[in-house]
Amino acid sequence: MASHHHRSLGLRQVVPTGDDIGNTTIDIIAIHGLATESPRTWEFKTHDGTVINWLADSDMLPEAIPEARIFTYDWDANYFRDAPVMTLLGHADTLLALVLDTLRLGSRPIIFIASCFGGLILAKAITRASEVKSPYESVLRSTVGAVFLATPFRGSDAAKQAQWQVVVGGIMGEQTSTELIDDLNQKDTELRTLTQEFAEIAGRSSARLSIHCFYETKHTEMLNYFLQSNWTRRVPAWISTKTKKILVTQRSACLDTFERKPLYATHSGMNKFDGPKNSDFVLVKAALRDLISKAPVSGELQEDDLCSQALRECIECLQVTDPEFDMAMIEVSKDSLLKECSSWILDDIQLQLWRDSDTCPLLWINGDPGKGKTMLMISLVRELSKLHGNPSMTFFFCKNTDIRLNNAVAILRGLILKLAMNHPPLAKFFNKKYGANKNQLDGSIAVYALFDALSHMTEQAPGTTLLIDALDECNAGPERDTLLKLITKDAKSSSKAKWLLSSRNYPELRDLLKMDSQMLSLELNGEHISQAVHAFIQQKIRELTTLKGYSQKLAAKVKEELISRAGATFLWVALACKRLQHPTVMSFNTLLTLQTLPPGLIPLYTRMMEYIYEIDGSFCVRILRSACLAVRPLALEELVITAGLPEELLKDSSLDQLIDLCGSFITVTQGKIFFIHQSAKDYLVADAANLFSTGLNKEHGLVVDRSLQAMSIILKRDMNNLKHLGSQAQKGIIIDDRVKAIGYICCFWVDHLNSYFNGNWTNGLSMEYLLDGGPVHNFLLEHILHWFEALSLFGEYDKGILALRHLETIIQQLQSESNNNLESFIRDAIRFFLWCRPAVEEAPLQLYNSALLFAPLNSDIRKQFTKEIPKWVQIIPRLQNHWSQCLQTLEGHSDSVTSVAFSPDGQQLASAFSPDGQQLASGSYDHTVRLWDAKTGTALQTLAGHSSSVNSQMFNLNQQSSSTDLDLSRVRYGVNGKWITQDGCNFLWLPTEYRPNTYIVNEQRIAIGCSSGVVYILEFNLAISSPLNKS
């Protein structure tokens, strides 16, 4: 184990020891937080005094990432005793200077691990390195990404206690400083600015840093945390009341557009792990492995920069999560993986034949629920990866309750992503083939297109191993059937790829896989796994003995009962032991409790439901109903809405206690509700007559009611307080907690409405939802713009379009004349939101700006939201005859208009005016200059002869002939591609057909000539309202 070293500030290499580089190819730098130091902050101390340093111990991070050279950055983090007067900026510059001086930048990628306040130092350092002509630009260029452990990006309540401690310490004669504490204040504008700037920099395509944020979930004793033991006794008694708090909340610790994960730890425990099997360490390790996969290879930076860019484009194109994280989350949510429970399969003849032979490239592992298939597949991923040392391994874990993980398209996207992450050059191949044809990756041909891409990638990486777990949890239907047929076809071909699949032993899957001489089937039965289950029981007995203090005799009896009742089923053992862990079960009633649990999963589930009903668990039943009906796993705040629970449950531990009562069916992982096993959901749905006493579809109707009510309360214009019209949705925006709470229902309320109808289009009660003036119509009339603003914030704009199309289909199925207005409104809404999609996806507030401004006058959406149309700008466009501001439309050019100008008096527009304003000239790509009568619009003359397009025209002040170039003075307004800017800030997005080929600015007016031949004016009136302050 690691030992303590004398403290020295700065960068210190801990692995490999000394200054040796060894075979490492990447650098990891760990930065500690306030009021601590290295290596103490990274060390876990066991009860017997053993010290475990996860950065340095050989079985921890060095084993997980052997290619890494690991440093710690030790800085003077005191704010109480002997505190230096040093700012965040000072610490950031010191870090940058040391990194620049110590590391060989340009040849080795860098990954940062930042704990608590150390994350703010890193954020400040990154913003400094991104400045124009920064001497630290190479640090940013070499940085792949960072793992943040409870970094207070939005401040912390703890700052108040820390400031109080500084004051008291000063009175007592200590040298204290508030410089760093001030940066933790939740209302600090500098901290908010830093967070926003860092998130924007990390998201830029030129930097594109990968960020993983981890947050604490256990409370900290505030008094013990802040008060030093040598003066705690001197604090007045009225102050010494113990308090428990989350020091850095999830909202503060996470950046909205980046990965986030919970750790089951207090604040001080976020950077300490007790061993390689620690579930929190597994998550952090997976995050670091993800960053490693995105890092360019040392010594090949230029080529690998291209590969890294290709990988980023591939990830963006596939839009799927990393299967490594999905696997890590499964590990965290289940019992620890025991080597004894999985080692047997490596000696199995079927597995060895599949692994070592070229004649049997497909192996299907199948078995009943709860037999440990998923944990076995996780073990095989680990072991086969070690065995071959082969990066050409890819895998996917299906999960029926998560729409990201329960379909054939998601499986293929995940397999491609993991293969590209392991082999970045393959990403370039994928992008070349499908980067410009993304439409092929969705729709009816998606499975064929994605499988074709995967096959070509495996050809480039011979010997690729592909593992797919839980195929039975992939949605049944044509897509799954097609995928399985393609897999069997590939297995019979000359492909060198090897397939390892697992699922329940369903006949339809067996038929689709067509087991023959080239394919192997390994059925998990009692003979295979009885010894593995016994090993699992022994491990659970050890845990129960530690927790409950079992005597040797009681432990032996419990073990005997578990073996006799388990039926060689891991899941039964896990559920039974979870019941025995409950506080109400003590030594004297342990055996009696265990004997009331019937053998078999279904009877056990029935007993667990009886227990919930016995305690009058009406809230528990609501929770289980919502979990069953949800399209994807629900966050806790989302659950409160869909289940119709009181909001007060979120303010203390009440909701956690309720979920704990449902622990035989669901669990909380990463802040979301998951079923402990697919069989748990299967049981509840099969038992719908009891759980859904009023009917399954009626419960969907209740979800719709709750959704419309909650959205009507929370949705409003600029609900996230963006303020600036050009604020971009995916650039570090901090989403408000109340807005997050409606994330699920915003995306899926229409799905629940459809399930409420359940194909019964003549149900009168159901039809009431979709009548003119009914709940849905009224909601859309009031909040459809707000709804799409929220969807844009969530990055789920597509869900809104699909929902509107779904509503249109439902209404058509109803064949009623009582919803003609609603149908017409939805049809117009589909056109409207498809048309303004590019603007709103980029900047949500353009819904109330560009979208309404440029929409046709007869649009139902525009007419409904007339009051929202900005008054500070007038548009005088071509072909909008019903807009009286349009002075004149001059037609004649056969190609794009390339120059525009105002008349001398500033009242009229053309490509160029003569000095007396009587004639005008226009230039075009049709190689002509046309002279027009400014009053009548009559074409006077066409000047031909140009060998190329005419880009600008201007009359000479002394004669009536044309000359080139426009003198554009520096003005308040400007055009930046698709944006109109004010003082350099984006504020009005231009639809494609209104974007300038040329333009000219005249005070508060911009004249624009488009490639389509349209010429129009935008006239701004700041006396009404400033667009930069309008929201």
N, C-alpha and C positions, 0 to 999 in steps of 0.2 A: 504494500500500500504506500501511497505517497506520504512523504514526510514534510514538515514545515521547513521553510528556508528563511534566512534573514531578509527582511523586506527591503526592496530597492525599487524606487519609482521608475516607470518607463516600461518598454517592451522587454519581456523575458521569455526566451524559448524554453518550453517544458517538454516537448516531444519533437524529435529525438533529444536526448539530453545533450547538454553542451551546445556547440554551434554546428553540429553535424546536420547535413541536409538529408543524408541517406537516400532512399528511393522515393522520397516524397515529391509531389508535383504541384501541390496547392498549399496555401497558407490559411490557417484559421486563427483569428485574433479574438480573444474573449475579454470583454470590458466589464468590470464590476460596477456596483452602484454606490449610493451614498453610505457613509458611516461604516465602511467595511474595507477590506483589503484582500489581496491575493497572497497565498492560495486559500486562506481561511474561508472566503466566501463561496468557493467551489467544493467545499469538503462536507461530507456527511459523517457524523460521529455516531457509531453504534453504542449500545448499552455497555459493551465490554471495553469501550475506549478505542476501538479500531477506527481509523480514519480512511474514508473512501473519497478519493478525488476523481471525479468522472472525466476531467480533462486529461489527467496524467496516468491513471492506473491502466495497466496493460490490457485488462479485460473490459474496459469501458470504451471511451471514444477512440483511443488509438487502435483498438481491434475493429471497431465499427467503421472507421475511416482510416485505413492504414496508409493511404496516399497523402495524408495531411501532415504538415509541420504545424505544431500548435504553439501559439504564443498567448501569454496573458499581458494585458495592459494595466499596470498598477498606477493609479493616480491618487493624489492626496484628497480623499473624499470626506475629510472631517469637516463638520460644520459646528461642532460643539467645543471640543477641547483641542487647543493648538490649531485652530482652523485657519487656513490661508485665506486671504482676501483675493479670490480668483473667480472670474466669471466663466459662464458656459463657453463663451467664445474663446477664452484663453485656453481652456482644457481642450477644445476642439482643435485649435491650431497646434497645440503641443502634440496631440495624437497624430495629426497629419504630418508634422515635421519628422516625428520618430518613424512612422511607417515609411515615409519617403526615404529616410536615411538608412533604415535597417534592411528593408526588403528589396529584392531585385525586381522592381516594377517593370512591367512590360513583358515579362516572361513567365510570371507565376500569378495565377488568379488568387483573389483574396475573398474569404468569407468571414463575416463578423458575427460574434455572439455577444449580445449586449444585454446586461441585466439592469433592470430598474433605470436609475438616472443615467447609467452608462449609455442607454439607448438614446437619450437626448444629446449627449456628447457626440455620439455617432451621427445622429441626424444633422446636428449643426456642422459637423465635419464634412458630410456629404454636400450640404448646401454651399459650404465654403469652396469645396473642390469643384463645384459646378459653375462658379462665377467666371465671367469672361476673363481670359488671360490669367487664370488662377495658376499659381506655381504647383498646385497639388492636383492638376487635372489628370495626371497619370494614375493617381490613387483611385479616382472615380472610374477611370477606364479599366482598371484591373479588378474592380470590385464586382463580384458576381451577385451578391445579395447578403441578407442578414437574417438572423434569428433574434427576435426581441422577446425577452422574458420579463413580463410585467413592467414594461416601460410606460410611464405616465404621460402619454402624448397629450392628454387633455387635463393634466394636473391631478392632484390628489388631496383628499381631506386631510391626509397626514401632514400636509404643509402647515396647517394651523397649529397642530401639536408641536411640530418641529420648531416653528417660530417662537412658540411659547417657551420651549426648552432653551432656545438660544437666549431669550431675554432673561430667564431665571439664571442660566449659567453665567451670563455677564454680570448679574448682581452678585453672584458668588465668586467672582474674580476669575472666571475662565475666559480664555481667548476664543471668542465665537465670531461667526460670520453668517449673514443672511443672504449673501450673494447667490448661492445655489438654491437655497430654500425658496427664494422669491420666484424662481423659475418653475416651481411646482404648484404655484397658486392657480386654481382652476379658472380664475377670471383674468389671468395674465394674457394680455393681447400679444405679447412677444412670443409666448409659447404657442398660441393658436396660429400665429403667422408662421412660426418655424414648422409646425406640424403640417400645415397646408403646403408650404414650399417643398418640404421633404417628400411628401406624398406625390406632388406633381413631378418632381425630379425623378423619383423612382419609377414613375409611370411613363416617362418620356420614351419614345422609340429609340432615341440616341443612347439612353442609359439602360432603361428597362431592367431595373434591379428586381430580383426575386425576394419577396419579403414574407416571412412567417412570424405572426404575432401570437404569443402565448399569454394567457391570463390566469390569475389565481382564482380558486373556487372555495378556499377555506379561510375562515376569519382569523384575524390576528388580535392578540391581547395588546391593546394600544399602550397601556401603562408599562408593561414589561418591555415593550418594544422600544419605547422612547426614553425611559428613565434609567440612568446608570445606577447600578446596585449600590455604589458608594454614597449616593446622595438621595436615594429614593425615600429614606426615612426622614429627610429634612423637608419633604413636601407636605403641606397642610393636608389634614385628613379629608377635607371636603373635595380635594382634587383627586385623591387616590382611588376613587371609585373605578373599578375595572370595567373596561368597555371592550367590545369585540367589533372589529370592522374589517371589511375588504379594503385594503389600503389603496390598491389600484384596481378600479372597477374594469369590467370587460369593455365598456365603452371607451374608457381612457386608454386601455392597453392595446386596442386594436385599431388598425387603419382599415376603413371600410372596403376598399377595393383589393385588399390583399388577404392571403390565407390567415385564418385564425383558429386556434385550438385551445381548449382548457387543460390545465394541469391540476390534479387533485392535491393542491399544496397551499400552505400559507405563503405570504409574500416572501418571507425569508427562506422558505423551502423551495422556491421556484428554480434555484440554481444548485440544488443538492439532490443527489440520487443515491439510493442505498445498494445499487448493484445493476448489472446488465439486464436483468429481467424486470426492473422497475417499470411500471406502465408509463409513467411520465417520461422516463428516459427513452423508451421505445418511440414515443411521439417526437421528441426532440431529435433523436437520431434519424428518424425518417425525414424530418424537415431538412437536416443537414445533408442527407443522402440526395434529396431532391435538388439542393443547391449544387452539390458536387456534379450531378448529372448534367447541369446546365453550364458548367464551367468549361472554358476552352482548355485544351491540352497544353501543358507547359512545353515551351520550345517550338510550338507550332501555332503561335498566337494569331497570325494573320489568317491562315487557313481556317483555324478553329473559330475565329471571330465570325467568319462567313457561316460556319456550321452552326454556331450559337444563334446567329440571326435567323438562319433557316429553321432551327428548332423552335425559336420564339414564334415564327410565322406558322409553323406546323401546329404548335399548341393553340395559337389563336384561331386557326382554321378548324381544328377538331373540337374545340370548346368542350373539353371533358376533364374531369379531375384525374390526378395522378393515381393509378391503381396502388402504388406503394402506400399512399395515405389511407386509402380505403382498407387495405390489409392491416395497417397499423391500428386503425380505429376498431377493427374487428378484434384484434388482439387485446386492446384496452378494455373492450366491453365484455370479454369472456374471461374465464379463468386462465391463469398462466399456463403457457404451453410446456408440458412436461416431456422431456426427452424419452422417458420410459413409455409414454403413451403413443409415440409415433415411430420409434426406432425400428419396430418390427417390420414396417412396410419396406424398408430398404433391403431387407433380406428376403422379401417375398419373390417367388420365382416369376410371377407374372410381371412385376415391376422391373425386375432385372432383365427379362427378355425384351420388354419395351425399351428400356434404357440402353441396352448394349447391342441390340440387333437392328439391322436396317430393314428387316422384313415385316416388322410389326410397329408401324409408326403411330398407332392410335390405341390409347388405353383409356377405358371407361371405368372409373371407380364409382360404385353405386351401393346404396344401403338405405335403411329406414331412417326416419327422423331421429335426431339425437345420438347418432352413432359416431359423431366426431369427424364427419367428412371435411368440414371447412377447416378445422384446426389441423387435420392431417394434410390438407392441401397447403396450408401456410408452412407447415414443417417441410413439405416437399419443395416448396419454393426456396426455402433457406438451404436445405441440404443439397439439392441439385445445383444450385448456384455455386456452392462451395466445391462440390465435387468436380464440376467442369471448369470452374473459373471462367465461365462463358458469359459475356455480356449480352449474347444473343438469346436472352430469355425474356419472355413477356408473359403477363398473366392478367386475369380479370376475375373479380369476385362479384357475382350477381347478388342482388338484394331486391326482393319483390316489392318491398315497401318504399323504395326510393326510385323515382322516375329516371334518375341519372344512371341507375345500375340495373334496370329490369327489362332491357330490350336488346334485340340483336344488334341494332345500330350502335348502341352504347358499348356493347362488348367489343365490336370491331374497332371503334374509335379508341377505346382504352388499350387494346392490344397494339395498335399502331403507335399510339403515343408512347407507351412504355418502351417499345422497340426503338423508336426514334430517340428517346432520352438516353437509352443505353448505347445507341449507335448514331450519334448526331449526323454523320454523313448521309444516313438514310433519309433524314428529314429533307435534305435538298432534293432527293429523288421524288419524295412525296409531293413537295411543293411544285416541282416542275410539272408533274402529271396532273395535279388537282388544284394547285393554288389559284389558277384562273378559271377553274370549273367547279367552284364550291357548290353550285346548285346540284351537282351529281351526288353530293354527300348527304342529301336529304331526299325524301320522297320515295317513290316506288322502286327506284333502281339503286337506292343507297346501299343496301346489303351487297349487291353485286359489285358496285363500284368500290366500296371499301374493302371487300374481300380481294378484289383484283389488285388493289394497291398493296394490301398486306402480302399477297402471294409474290408480287414483284419485289417487295422489300426482303422477304425471306430468301428469295433467290440470290439477292446481293449479300446475304449473311447465312451461308449454308450451316446446317446443324441447329437452326433456331428451335427452341423449345417453347411451346405455347400451352399455358395452363388456363382452363376456365372452370371456376368452381360454381356449384349450385345452379346448373342449367335448368333445373326444375323451377327456379325462381325467375327465370326469364319469361316474359309474357308469351303465352302460347299463341300461335297464329302463323300466318304465312311467312313472316320475317324469320321467326325462329326456325321453322321447318326448312326454309331456304338455307339458312346458315349451317344447320347440321348436314344437309345434303352436300353443301360445298366443302365442308370439313371432310366428310367421308370420301368425296371425290378427290380431294387433295391428298388424302392418305393413300389412295390407290394409285396416284400418279407417281412420276419420277421425282417429286419434291423430296428434299432432304429434311423437311420440317417434321417435328415430332409433336403430337397432340396428346395432352393429358386432360381428361374431362371428369367432372364429378357431378352427381345428381342423385335424387331418390330413384329407386328402381321402378320407374313408370313404364308401362308397356309401350306407350306411344314413343317415348324416347328410345327405347330399345329397337323399335321398328325403324325409326328414322336413322339410327346409327348403323343398322344392317350389319350386325356383328358377323364377320366371316374370318377366314384364315389370316387376313392382314390386320385384324383388330382383336384386342384383348379386353376381357371384362373381369374386373376384380370386385367381387361382391363382399361387402363388409358384413360378416355374420358373427355370431357368438364365438366361433372357433378363432377367428382372426383377432378379435378385440377384447376378449374376456380378461386377459392378463393386463391389457392397457387400462381397462376400466378399474381393475383391482388397484393398479398403481395410482390412478386418479383418486380413488376412495382413500387410500392411505395418505395422500397429500392433504385431502380435505379433513381427515381426522386430525392430522397434525395442526392444521389451522384452527379447528374447533377446540382442540385441547388448549392451545395458547390463548384463545379468546375467552373460553368458558371455564377453563381450569378443570377439565375432565380428569377423573382418576384413571389409573391404568385399566381398572376393571370396567368402568363405564365406556372408555374409549374402545375397548375390545368388543363390547356388546353393540355399540353403535356401528362399528365396522361390520359386524356379523349381520345386523339388520339391513344395512345398506347393500351388502353383496346379495343377500337373498331377495331383495325387492327391486334392485336396479334393472334387472333384465338386460345386462350388458349394454346399458344406455347411459352415456355420459350426461346427457341433459337431465335425466331423472335424478341422478346423483347431485348435480349442481342445484337443482330446484329444491330438493329435500334438504340439503345442507344450508341453503339460504333460509329456509324456514327455521332450522335449528339455531341459526345465528340471531334470530329475533330476540330482543330484550326480554320478552315475556316468557321465553323458553329458558328454564334454568336446569341445573343438574338433576333435580328431583323429578321433573316432568319431561326430561329429554326423550327417554325411551317411549313413554306414552304418546308424545307428540309424533314421534317417528312412526309408531305403529298405526297411527290414524291416517297416514299417507298411503294410499293404495298403490300397488304395483301398476306399471303401465303409464304412459304419458297422458292419455286421454282421461282416465280416472283421476290422475293427479291434478290435472287442470280443473276438473270438475270440483274437486275438494277445495282447491284454492279459490275458486269463484264462490263457493259456499261460505268460505271464511270472510270474503269481502261483503257478501250480503248480510252475514251475521253481525257485522259491526256497523250496519246501516250506512254502507259506503255509497251513498247517492252520487257524491262528487267523484268517487273512484269509477263508478259506472260511466259517468259522463266522459271521464278521461279516456277510458278504454274504448268507448264508442268513437270518440274523435280520432284516436290513434288508428282504429280500424278503417275509418272512412277517408283518412288523409291520403292525398295523392303522393306526398313526399313526407319525410320526417318533420315534425313540427318543433319549432323553438318553443320554449316555455311560455313566452309572452304571446305567441301565436295560439298556443293551446288554450290559454285563458279565454280567448275570443271564440274559437270554434266550439269549445265545450260549454260556453256560457257560464264560466266560473266568475266569482267575484274578483275584481282587480286587486282587492286587499290581500289575496293569497300570495301575490308577488312581493309584498312588502316585508314578509318575514319568512320563516322556514315552513309555513303551512303547506305550500304546494309541494315542496320536497317530501314532506311527511306523507302526503296523499299518494305521491308517485311511489314512495317506498312501500306503501300498502299494496300497490299494484305490482310489486317487484317480481312476482312469478310470471308476469306477462311482458312487462316493459322495463326499460332502463333508460337512464339519461347519459348520453355520450356526446361530448362536444356541445353541450347546451341544448341538445335536441333529443326528442323522444324516439327510441327505437324499440322494436320487439326483441325480446331476448333470443327468439328463434322463430323461424317461419312457421313452425308447428303451433306456436302460441297464437298467432293471428289466424291460422287456419281453424283452430279450435273455436275462437271467439266468433268468427264469421259463420261457422257451421252451427254455432249455438245462438244464431241470431234471434230465434224465437224468444229467448230469455233476455239477452242483452239489449235487443232492439224490440221491445214489447209492442211498440206502435208501428213497427215496420221499418225496414232498412231505408226505403225511399223517403219516409217521413222525417227521418233523422237528417237526411241530406237537405230536406226543406228547412229544417231548423238551422242548419249551417248557413244556408242562403240568407235567412232572416237576420241572423247574427252578423253576417258579413255586410249586408247592406246597411244595417244600423251602425256598425262600427266604422265603416268607411265614410258614411255620411257625417259622422262626428269628427273624424280626424282629417279627412281630405279637405284641402283648401288650396288657394293659390299660394305658391311659394311656401309650401308646408315645411320645408327644410331650411327656410331663412337664408336662401342663397343670395338674395338681394340683387346681384349683378346679372343682367340679362344674358351675358355670355358665359356664365359659370358652367363648366363642363361636368357632365354626370360622372365620368369615370376618372376624374383627376383629383383624388384625395378628398372628395366631399365626405363630410362626417354626417351620416344619416341619423336623424333624431330617433330616440328610443320609441316614441309613440308611433312614428312612421314605420319603424321596423316591425312593430307588433302587427301591422296589417299586411305585411309582406306576403304571407301565404294566401290570404283571402283575395288580395288584389289579383293574384295570378290565377286562382283556381275557383272563384265563386261560381263562374259559369259552368264548370265541370260538375259541381255539386247540383246546380240547377238542372242540368241534363239528367243526372242520376235520379233526381227527384221525379222527373217525368217517367224515367225508366221505360221509354217506348210507348207509354200510354198517353196518346195525344188527344184523347177525348175526356180526360179527367178534368172536370169542371174546376175543382179547387186548384189544380196545378195551373190551369189556363189563366187564373186570376193574376198570376205573376206577370204575364206578358200581354195584358190588355193595355190599350191606350189609356194613359193616366194611371196605370198600375204601378206596383213597387219598382219594377225594373225600369220602366219608362221614366218615372219621376227621378230615379237615381241618375240615369244618364243625362236627363235634361239639366240637372243641377251640377253634376260632378264628373261628366265624362272627360273634360279637360284635366281636372285634378287627378283623376284616375290614371290617365296616361302620363301625367307628370310623375306620379309615384312609380309607375312601371319603368320610366326612363331612369329614375334614381336607382332602382333595383337592378338595372341592366336587363330587364325582362320585357322590353317593348314588344317582342314577338308574341308573348303571351296575350297581350291585349288585342292584337290583330286576329289571332286565332280565336279568342273569346268572342269577338264581334262576328266573325264568320260562323262560329258555332251557334250564336244567338239567331243569326239569320236563318240557318238551317232549321233550328227548332221551330221558329215562327212559320216557316214554310210548311213544316210537317203538320202544324196545327190547322192549317187551311181555314182560318177564321178571318172575318172582315172586321173584327173588333180590335185589330192591332195594326191597321194600315199605316197610321202615323208613326208608330214605333218602328215598323219595318222600313218605312221610308227614311227615318232618321238614322237607323243602323246602316242602311245601304250608303247613305251619304257619309256617315262616320268612317266606314271602311275606306272610301275614296280619300277622305280628308287625311286620315292618319297614315295611310300608305304614302300619300303625296308629301306630307311634311316629315316623314320618318327620319330622313338624314339630319334634319335640323334638330329635332326633339331628342333623338338618341344622343346627340353630341351636347346639346345645351337645353335642358328641360324647359326653361322659362321662355324659349322661343315659341312655345305653344300659344302664348298670349301676345306674341310680337309678330314674328315673321309669318307664322302659320295662318293667323287670322288676317293679317294685313294683305297677304297675297292670295288668299282664298277667293274663289269666285263669289260674286255678290249673292248668287242664288243658292249658295251652300247652306244647308240646314244648320250646320255647326256654326257657321259665321253669323247667321241670323239669330241663333239662340244666344250667342255670346257677344252680341254687338257692343255691349257696354265694356267688354274687355279689350276691344280693338284700340291700339295706341292712338292717342290724339295728337302726339307730338310729331307725327310724320304724315305727310300726304304723298300718295303715289299716283303718278300720271302715266299709266302704262298704255302700250299699244294693244289694240284689239279688244280692249275693255270699253266698248261703246257706251255702256250704261253708266260709266263714271264721267261726270260732266267735266272734271278737271282735265281730261284729255283734249289738248288743243287741236291736234292734227295728226293724221297718220299718212306718211309719204311712202308709197310703195314703188318699186322699180328695180332695186338691186336683186340680182339672182343669187347672191351669196351674203356672207356675213357683213354687217356694218362694223367698220374698224376705227371710226373716229367720230367724235361728237363735240359740240361747242354750244355755248349760249349766244344769243343775239346781243348786240352792243348794249341794249337797254336792260339786258338780263331777263326779259320776259318770255323769250321763245328759245326753242332748242332745235338744233340740227347738227350736222357734222361740222359745218363752219358757216359763219355769216359774213356778208360783205360789210364794210364799215358803216354804210347807211342803213343797213338792216333790210334792204329790199331784195337781196338775193342770198341764197345759201348754197353751200357745196357739201356733198357727202362722198366719202371714199369707201371702197368695198373691196373684198377679195375677188370680185368679178373683173378686176383690172380696170375699172372705170372711175372717173370723177363725174358726178352728175350735178348740174346747176339747176336750181329750183327757184320759182317765185315764192317768196316767203309768205305772201298774203293769200295766194290762191292754191299753192301747192302744185302749180303747173310745172312740168319738166321743161326747162328752157333749152338745155343743151347737154349732150353726153360727150365728155372728153375721153376718148379712147387712146390707146397707144402704149399704156404702161405694160411692161413685160412681167410685172408681178403685182401682187395686191397693193392697194393704196391704204396706208395705215393711218394717216392723219391729214387733215386739210385745214388751212387757215388763210383768210384773205389778208393781203397786204394793205396796210392803212392808206397807202397813196395811190393804189390802182386796183381795178376790179379783176384781179387774177389770183389764182390759188398758189399758196406756198405750203411747205411742210412744217411739222412740229408744233407742239402746244407748250406754252410756258405755264406749267402747273406750279403755282406758289404753295408755300407751306400753309396748310389750313387745319382747322379743327377736325374736319371730317376726312375720311380716306376710305380706300377699298383695299382689302387684303384677301384676294382670291374670292372665297364664298362669303366673306364677312364685310359689312360696313363697319368702320371703326370710328370711335370718338376718342381723341387724344390717345390713340394707340390701343384702345380697349375694344374688343369685339362686342357689338351690341345688337346688330341686325343681320340675321342669316339670310342669304339670297338663295331662293330655289334655283335649280339647275338652269331652267329656261330664262332666268333673270340675271344670270351672272355676266359680268362685263367682259367684252372683248376689248373695249376701250371705255374710258370715262374721263370726265372733267369735273372739277369741284369749283363752285362759285359760292363763296360764303357759306350759307346754310342749305345749299342745294347741291345735289350730285346728279349729273346727267350721265346715263349709262347706255352704251351701244352693245347689243348682244350678238352672238354668232348667228342667231336665228334671223337677224334683221330687225329685231325689236329695238326701239329707242324709247327710253322713259326717264322721268325725273323723280327723284326723292327730295321732298322739301321738308326741312325740320324746323320746328317751332319750339324752342326751349322755354318760351314764355309760359307754355302750358305745363310742361313737366320735363325734367331731365331724364333721358333714357337710362343713364347710368344709375339713377336712384329709383327708377320705376320698377316695381315688383308686384 
